Amino acid sequence: MKRREFLAAGAAAAVALSSRIDLKAEVTDSTYDGKSANQQANAHLCLCSQLGIIPGKDVEEKFAKMKAWGMEAAEFGGDVADPERAANYKKALADAGLKAAAVCWGSHGGDLMSFEKERKQRGTDDLKKVLEGAGILGCTGVIYVPAFNGQSPLTNQEIRKMLLDDFPALADFAAECGTTIIFEPLNRGEAFFLRQVADGAAIARDINEASEKKCGMAVMGDFYHMSIEETDMMGAFISGGKLLKHVHLAGGVSNPRRTLPGLNQSRFVEGFRGLKYIGYTGPCSFECGCPGDLDREEAIQNSLNFLRKEYELAVI
């Protein structure tokens, strides 16, 4: 059979087959027309910070400065597992006119990714305590890293399976507390597992689908880690979509490293385009340092102004 005859026969067969198959596509959340996919009209830059970098003798003074600088929320640490401390933070936030962002909890030494029963139970119990504290505060979620390098002997496949086996119940517990568990992808120098936003979003989606409440897992993006692992910052945030609940702000790998945005050559425009595209309104929080030779209050305010200008430049 000649090539032309072969192609003609193939085309005829395809037409005959299509007449017997219903080719209607299923309508899903990712089915958009060309306009509705872009949600930038709903987006908002919610600047906030972890407390460590903010100068002040106590939480009340730190919150007052953050409010005066135009921040909208504060990010906390694992000490919110103490219900009394969480309640005190909540009152101080309300007095200052701020909201609660996420709780940065980490990996708990990789305990939840262990086959050792007692170790795993200890990590699970402590995660539940911090989720309860996050619920008291009204936090968006508790930031969780399955394991840093050297913390787990499991392979990538084994960790993923363990997450899918164990975390649907934890996701439901988070939802009952009124919060979420937020995966944080890290760079390869810190973690061998979970390094891109799309990976975190995919695992969070699968856990949600296996859970009862369908909403207890989420993902975040960190500009510092993303500058090492992602090929496209805008695309990375878009891949998080509606599961993206938190963002960490830090300058990239150039000198100085992991510092206030605006103090090195790292730019944020492309990432902010992605956040605008998905209509992101959640916290964008400082997780970074400040060189000791700078006036910290002035440096933070300059960084906030830099980020606002970058956001304005993020035109889609």
Stockholm file with secondary structure:
# STOCKHOLM 1.0

chainA/1-316         MKRREFLAAGAAAAVALSSRIDLKAEVTDSTYDGKSANQQANAHLCLCSQLGIIPGKDVEEKFAKMKAWGMEAAEFGGDVADPERAANYKKALADAGLKAAAVCWGSHGGDLMSFEKERKQRGTDDLKKVLEGAGILGCTGVIYVPAFNGQSPLTNQEIRKMLLDDFPALADFAAECGTTIIFEPLNRGEAFFLRQVADGAAIARDINEASEKKCGMAVMGDFYHMSIEETDMMGAFISGGKLLKHVHLAGGVSNPRRTLPGLNQSRFVEGFRGLKYIGYTGPCSFECGCPGDLDREEAIQNSLNFLRKEYELAVI
#=GR chainA/1-316 SS CCHHHHHHHHHHHHHHHHTTSCCCCCCCTTCCCTTTTCCGGGCCCEEEEESTTSCCSSHHHHHHHHHHTTCCEEEECGGGGSHHHHHHHHHHHHHHTCEEEEEEEECGGGGGGCSCHHHHHHHHHHHHHHHHHHHHHTCSCEEECSCCTTSCCCCHHHHHHHHHHHHHHHHHHHHHTTCCEEECCCCTTTCSSCCSHHHHHHHHHHHHHHSSSSCSEEEEEEHHHHHHHCSCHHHHHHHHGGGEEEEEECCCSSSSCSBCTTSSSCCCHHHHHHHHHTTCCSEEEECCBCCTTSCHHHHHHHHHHHHHHHHHHCCC
#=GC SS_cons         CCHHHHHHHHHHHHHHHHTTSCCCCCCCTTCCCTTTTCCGGGCCCEEEEESTTSCCSSHHHHHHHHHHTTCCEEEECGGGGSHHHHHHHHHHHHHHTCEEEEEEEECGGGGGGCSCHHHHHHHHHHHHHHHHHHHHHTCSCEEECSCCTTSCCCCHHHHHHHHHHHHHHHHHHHHHTTCCEEECCCCTTTCSSCCSHHHHHHHHHHHHHHSSSSCSEEEEEEHHHHHHHCSCHHHHHHHHGGGEEEEEECCCSSSSCSBCTTSSSCCCHHHHHHHHHTTCCSEEEECCBCCTTSCHHHHHHHHHHHHHHHHHHCCC
//
